[in-house]
Amino acid sequence: MNLTAVILGGGQGSRLYPLTKLRAKPAVPIGGKFRLIDIPISNCLHSGVRKIFILTQFNTESLHRHITRTYTFDIFSKGFVRILAAQQTAENRDWYQGTADAVRKNLMYLRAADDNILILSGDHLYRMDYNKFFEYHKKMKADITIAVKPIYRHEAKEFGILNVDENGYISEFYEKPKDDAILDKYAIPEEAFKKFDMDPQGRTHLASMGIYIFNKKVLFDVLENNDKEDFGHEIIPDAIKKYKVAAYFFDGYWEDIGTVRAFFDAHMELVQPVPRFDFYDENFPIYTHPRYLPPSKIYNCQIHQSNVAEGSILLGSIIENSIIGIRSFVEEGTFIQRAIIMGNDRYETIQTRKENAEKGEPNLGIGNNCVIRNAIIDINARIGNNVHLINKDNKESEDGDFYSIRDGIIIIPKNAVVPSNTVI
């Protein structure tokens, strides 16, 4: 394929804090054993896109480690997954200021790229065949093609929305409208959806998915001749006036999980009997680092509508509607409901657990007789005995010494220690 991918590693990830306190947004674990960055890379590999640049900036160590340990092509392949970390040079002392600015600062590395460049985000959950996307781009003879998805009116204020002409080219673009008059102007008639073989199902607007194909010459032109920083807010609206910008209609599962609420809800959907996003598709698996873990041990537990990753040890617990990540350890008498337990990076030996007891420190994992509800427990957290994480005061937002609450969801950060008998 004459197509090179550029994956944007994201900014500071403040909307996902504290999950991004110690890691980049694309390195956040998802689905019990994967990382967010695995989604766009897997889509690329299944689509035959083998030249992949990843632009990173904030808290990059774990992301770089995951990429380098996971995605290594053989020496006879022309493919690569190459990290382009933000850096200061003799010509530029600034860090990335936005999505477009991040690509602009790496144009020197893209001069040897293919004639078309696919730009992706590192924090979306979806499957897409980029080959079909690329074929459509060529069929339309477009300079730029944007993947778009139908959405409901009440969702439109969170996205870049657009209008298309009768031939499928984008005529207008507006980033995150707040004014009802703008929303009215950009409403798509039901007949227009049907013309492009899409069932509107009550949806009234088209949203940009933040997935673009640029002809390389056009990409260089739009980035070298101005200093605008963001694709959605600035580059795309300007490009529509000058170039042929086509809309590629996509109506599969796609979620921007850049907020704690979106992240949590996406996981709660994964435990449904038939989730809209399926990690079990053998024809389109999501790749990640192979860990060679043993099967999970489950003793005297009740587990309902939950996903349990490999290497876990669950003792006499009740688990409902939850994701249990790799190497999770849950002691007896604990009740977990609507929670994401990300698991652990390592096991503790019997000797280590004795030493923990002597120091009065909880073991890795979750102790005895705990109640955990509507919560996210990050990697390597230590939860003592008789801990209740239930948001007893129904707080929407709060920060404590070893926890945060966002959108009513309790988050225990990576490596945090929650003392026994704590109630939140």
KEROFI-449263 format. One line per field, with one value per residue (C-alpha): residue number from 1; residue in three letters; z, x, y. Coordinates in steps of 0.5 Angstrom, whole numbers. Each point is the difference from the previous one (the first is absolute). Layout:
BEGIN
num	(NUM/...)
residu	(ALA/...)
up	(Z/...)
east	(X/...)
north	(Y/...)
% end
This chain:
BEGIN
num	(1/2/3/4/5/6/7/8/9/10/11/12/13/14/15/16/17/18/19/20/21/22/23/24/25/26/27/28/29/30/31/32/33/34/35/36/37/38/39/40/41/42/43/44/45/46/47/48/49/50/51/52/53/54/55/56/57/58/59/60/61/62/63/64/65/66/67/68/69/70/71/72/73/74/75/76/77/78/79/80/81/82/83/84/85/86/87/88/89/90/91/92/93/94/95/96/97/98/99/100/101/102/103/104/105/106/107/108/109/110/111/112/113/114/115/116/117/118/119/120/121/122/123/124/125/126/127/128/129/130/131/132/133/134/135/136/137/138/139/140/141/142/143/144/145/146/147/148/149/150/151/152/153/154/155/156/157/158/159/160/161/162/163/164/165/166/167/168/169/170/171/172/173/174/175/176/177/178/179/180/181/182/183/184/185/186/187/188/189/190/191/192/193/194/195/196/197/198/199/200/201/202/203/204/205/206/207/208/209/210/211/212/213/214/215/216/217/218/219/220/221/222/223/224/225/226/227/228/229/230/231/232/233/234/235/236/237/238/239/240/241/242/243/244/245/246/247/248/249/250/251/252/253/254/255/256/257/258/259/260/261/262/263/264/265/266/267/268/269/270/271/272/273/274/275/276/277/278/279/280/281/282/283/284/285/286/287/288/289/290/291/292/293/294/295/296/297/298/299/300/301/302/303/304/305/306/307/308/309/310/311/312/313/314/315/316/317/318/319/320/321/322/323/324/325/326/327/328/329/330/331/332/333/334/335/336/337/338/339/340/341/342/343/344/345/346/347/348/349/350/351/352/353/354/355/356/357/358/359/360/361/362/363/364/365/366/367/368/369/370/371/372/373/374/375/376/377/378/379/380/381/382/383/384/385/386/387/388/389/390/391/392/393/394/395/396/397/398/399/400/401/402/403/404/405/406/407/408/409/410/411/412/413/414/415/416/417/418/419/420/421/422/423/424)
residu	(MET/ASN/LEU/THR/ALA/VAL/ILE/LEU/GLY/GLY/GLY/GLN/GLY/SER/ARG/LEU/TYR/PRO/LEU/THR/LYS/LEU/ARG/ALA/LYS/PRO/ALA/VAL/PRO/ILE/GLY/GLY/LYS/PHE/ARG/LEU/ILE/ASP/ILE/PRO/ILE/SER/ASN/CYS/LEU/HIS/SER/GLY/VAL/ARG/LYS/ILE/PHE/ILE/LEU/THR/GLN/PHE/ASN/THR/GLU/SER/LEU/HIS/ARG/HIS/ILE/THR/ARG/THR/TYR/THR/PHE/ASP/ILE/PHE/SER/LYS/GLY/PHE/VAL/ARG/ILE/LEU/ALA/ALA/GLN/GLN/THR/ALA/GLU/ASN/ARG/ASP/TRP/TYR/GLN/GLY/THR/ALA/ASP/ALA/VAL/ARG/LYS/ASN/LEU/MET/TYR/LEU/ARG/ALA/ALA/ASP/ASP/ASN/ILE/LEU/ILE/LEU/SER/GLY/ASP/HIS/LEU/TYR/ARG/MET/ASP/TYR/ASN/LYS/PHE/PHE/GLU/TYR/HIS/LYS/LYS/MET/LYS/ALA/ASP/ILE/THR/ILE/ALA/VAL/LYS/PRO/ILE/TYR/ARG/HIS/GLU/ALA/LYS/GLU/PHE/GLY/ILE/LEU/ASN/VAL/ASP/GLU/ASN/GLY/TYR/ILE/SER/GLU/PHE/TYR/GLU/LYS/PRO/LYS/ASP/ASP/ALA/ILE/LEU/ASP/LYS/TYR/ALA/ILE/PRO/GLU/GLU/ALA/PHE/LYS/LYS/PHE/ASP/MET/ASP/PRO/GLN/GLY/ARG/THR/HIS/LEU/ALA/SER/MET/GLY/ILE/TYR/ILE/PHE/ASN/LYS/LYS/VAL/LEU/PHE/ASP/VAL/LEU/GLU/ASN/ASN/ASP/LYS/GLU/ASP/PHE/GLY/HIS/GLU/ILE/ILE/PRO/ASP/ALA/ILE/LYS/LYS/TYR/LYS/VAL/ALA/ALA/TYR/PHE/PHE/ASP/GLY/TYR/TRP/GLU/ASP/ILE/GLY/THR/VAL/ARG/ALA/PHE/PHE/ASP/ALA/HIS/MET/GLU/LEU/VAL/GLN/PRO/VAL/PRO/ARG/PHE/ASP/PHE/TYR/ASP/GLU/ASN/PHE/PRO/ILE/TYR/THR/HIS/PRO/ARG/TYR/LEU/PRO/PRO/SER/LYS/ILE/TYR/ASN/CYS/GLN/ILE/HIS/GLN/SER/ASN/VAL/ALA/GLU/GLY/SER/ILE/LEU/LEU/GLY/SER/ILE/ILE/GLU/ASN/SER/ILE/ILE/GLY/ILE/ARG/SER/PHE/VAL/GLU/GLU/GLY/THR/PHE/ILE/GLN/ARG/ALA/ILE/ILE/MET/GLY/ASN/ASP/ARG/TYR/GLU/THR/ILE/GLN/THR/ARG/LYS/GLU/ASN/ALA/GLU/LYS/GLY/GLU/PRO/ASN/LEU/GLY/ILE/GLY/ASN/ASN/CYS/VAL/ILE/ARG/ASN/ALA/ILE/ILE/ASP/ILE/ASN/ALA/ARG/ILE/GLY/ASN/ASN/VAL/HIS/LEU/ILE/ASN/LYS/ASP/ASN/LYS/GLU/SER/GLU/ASP/GLY/ASP/PHE/TYR/SER/ILE/ARG/ASP/GLY/ILE/ILE/ILE/ILE/PRO/LYS/ASN/ALA/VAL/VAL/PRO/SER/ASN/THR/VAL/ILE)
up	(0/-2/7/7/6/6/6/5/7/3/5/7/1/5/-1/2/6/5/-5/-4/6/-1/-7/-7/-2/-6/6/4/1/-3/0/5/-4/-6/0/-4/-5/-2/-3/-6/-1/-1/-5/-4/0/-2/-5/-3/2/3/0/7/3/7/3/7/6/7/5/-6/4/0/-7/-3/4/-2/-7/-1/4/-4/-8/-3/-7/-3/-4/-6/0/-2/5/7/6/2/6/-2/7/1/0/0/-6/-2/-4/5/8/0/2/-4/0/-3/-5/-6/3/3/-8/-2/5/-3/-8/-1/2/-5/-6/-1/1/-5/-4/4/8/5/6/6/7/6/5/-5/1/-7/-6/-7/-6/-2/-7/-2/3/-4/-7/2/0/-7/-3/2/-2/6/3/7/2/7/4/2/4/1/7/4/1/8/-2/-5/5/1/-7/-6/-4/-8/-6/-6/-7/-5/-2/7/0/6/-1/8/6/7/6/7/-1/6/-4/-2/-6/-2/1/-4/-6/1/0/-5/-3/0/-7/-1/5/-4/-6/3/2/7/5/4/5/3/-1/-3/0/-3/5/-2/3/0/-5/-7/-6/-3/-7/2/-4/3/7/-1/-3/5/6/-3/-2/7/7/2/5/0/-6/3/2/-6/-5/-2/-1/-4/-4/-2/-4/-4/-1/-2/7/0/5/2/3/6/4/4/7/2/7/2/7/2/6/6/-1/-7/2/6/-5/-5/5/2/-7/-1/6/-4/-3/-7/0/-5/0/0/2/-2/-8/-2/-7/3/7/4/1/6/4/1/7/0/7/3/0/5/7/2/7/3/-4/-3/-6/-4/-7/1/-4/4/-3/0/6/5/7/3/7/2/-3/-3/-7/-4/-6/0/-4/4/-3/0/6/4/7/4/8/3/1/-4/-5/-6/-5/-6/1/-4/3/-4/4/1/-3/4/5/7/4/6/3/-2/2/7/0/-2/6/5/-3/0/-7/-5/-5/-7/-2/4/7/4/1/-5/-3/-7/-4/-6/0/-4/4/-4/-1/7/4/8/3/7/4/1/-5/-3/-6/-1/-1/6/0/-8/-2/-7/1/5/1/7/2/-4/-4/-5/-2/-7/-3/7/-2/6/-3/4/-4/-2/6/5/7/3/8/3/2/-5/-2/-6)
east	(0/2/-2/4/-3/1/-3/-1/2/-4/1/0/-6/-3/-7/3/3/3/0/5/4/6/-2/-1/-8/2/3/-6/-2/-7/-4/4/6/1/3/-4/6/-2/-6/2/7/-4/-5/6/3/-7/0/7/2/7/4/-2/2/-2/1/1/1/-3/2/3/4/-5/-3/7/1/-6/1/7/-2/-6/1/6/0/5/6/-2/-7/0/-5/2/-3/4/-1/1/1/-1/7/3/5/4/-6/-5/0/-8/-4/-6/-5/-6/-1/2/6/2/0/3/6/1/0/7/-1/-6/3/2/-7/-5/-4/-6/0/-5/-1/-3/-1/3/-6/-6/-3/-3/2/1/3/4/1/-7/1/6/-4/-6/5/3/-7/-2/7/0/6/-3/-5/-3/-3/-7/-6/-7/-2/-6/-1/2/7/2/2/6/3/2/-7/0/-5/1/-2/-4/7/2/5/1/-3/0/3/-1/4/-4/-6/-3/-5/-7/0/6/-3/-6/4/4/-5/0/-7/-2/0/7/2/-4/3/7/-3/0/-6/-1/-4/-1/7/0/7/7/6/7/4/7/2/3/3/4/4/7/1/-6/2/7/-4/-5/5/6/-4/-3/1/-7/1/-6/-4/-7/0/4/3/-6/-5/6/1/-7/0/6/1/-5/-2/-4/-4/1/-7/1/-5/3/2/5/1/4/2/4/-4/-1/-7/0/6/-4/-6/4/2/-7/-2/5/-3/-7/-1/0/5/0/7/3/7/-2/0/5/0/2/4/3/7/4/6/0/1/0/-4/-3/-8/-4/-1/-7/-2/-7/-2/-7/2/-6/1/7/7/6/7/5/4/-5/-1/-7/-2/-7/-2/-6/1/-6/1/7/7/5/7/6/3/-5/0/-7/-1/-6/-6/1/-6/2/-6/1/7/6/6/6/5/7/7/2/-1/2/3/-2/6/-2/-7/3/5/-6/-4/6/0/-7/-1/-6/2/0/-7/-7/0/-6/-7/0/-5/2/-6/1/7/7/5/7/6/4/-5/0/-7/0/-5/-8/1/-6/0/-7/0/-4/-1/-2/5/1/7/5/8/3/6/0/-6/-4/-8/-1/-8/-2/5/6/7/6/6/6/4/-5/-1/-7/1/-5/-6/-1/-7/0)
north	(0/7/2/2/1/5/-1/6/-2/5/6/0/-4/4/-2/-7/2/-4/-5/4/2/-4/-2/2/0/-6/-4/0/-8/-2/-6/-4/-1/5/7/6/0/-7/2/5/-5/-6/4/2/-7/-4/6/-2/7/-2/7/3/6/1/8/0/5/0/-6/-4/-6/-5/1/0/-6/-4/2/-2/-7/-1/2/-2/-2/-5/2/-2/5/7/1/4/3/6/5/7/3/8/3/7/1/6/2/-1/1/-1/-7/-2/5/-4/-5/3/3/-7/-2/6/0/-7/1/-1/-7/-1/2/-7/-2/-3/5/0/0/-2/4/-4/1/-4/0/-3/-7/-2/-5/3/-3/6/-4/2/7/1/-3/5/6/-2/-1/7/2/4/4/-1/-5/0/-6/2/-3/2/2/3/7/0/-3/5/5/-4/-1/3/0/1/0/-3/1/-5/-3/-1/5/5/7/2/-2/3/-3/-1/5/3/4/-3/4/-4/-6/1/2/-6/-5/-5/-2/-7/-1/2/-6/-5/3/-2/-7/2/-1/6/-3/6/3/7/2/-2/0/0/-6/3/-5/3/-2/6/0/1/6/3/-2/4/6/1/-1/4/6/2/-1/-2/-6/-4/-4/0/7/3/-4/-4/6/4/-6/0/6/-2/-7/-6/-3/-6/-3/-8/-2/-5/-3/-6/1/6/3/6/-2/6/1/-4/-1/-2/-5/-3/-1/-3/-5/-1/-2/-5/-4/-1/-7/3/7/4/0/-7/-2/-7/1/-6/4/6/-1/6/-1/2/-2/-8/-1/-8/0/-6/-1/3/-3/1/-3/0/6/3/3/3/4/2/-1/-3/0/-5/-1/2/-3/1/-3/0/6/3/3/4/4/1/-1/-3/1/-4/-3/3/-3/1/-3/-4/4/5/3/4/3/4/1/0/-4/1/-5/0/0/-6/-5/0/-6/-3/3/7/0/-2/6/4/-2/1/8/0/1/-3/-5/2/-1/0/-2/-4/2/6/4/3/3/5/0/0/-3/1/-5/-2/4/-3/-1/-2/-4/3/5/3/4/2/8/0/8/-1/5/2/2/0/-1/-4/-2/-7/1/4/1/2/-1/-3/-6/-1/-1/-3/2/-4/-3/3/-3/0/-1/-6/3/6/2/5)
% end
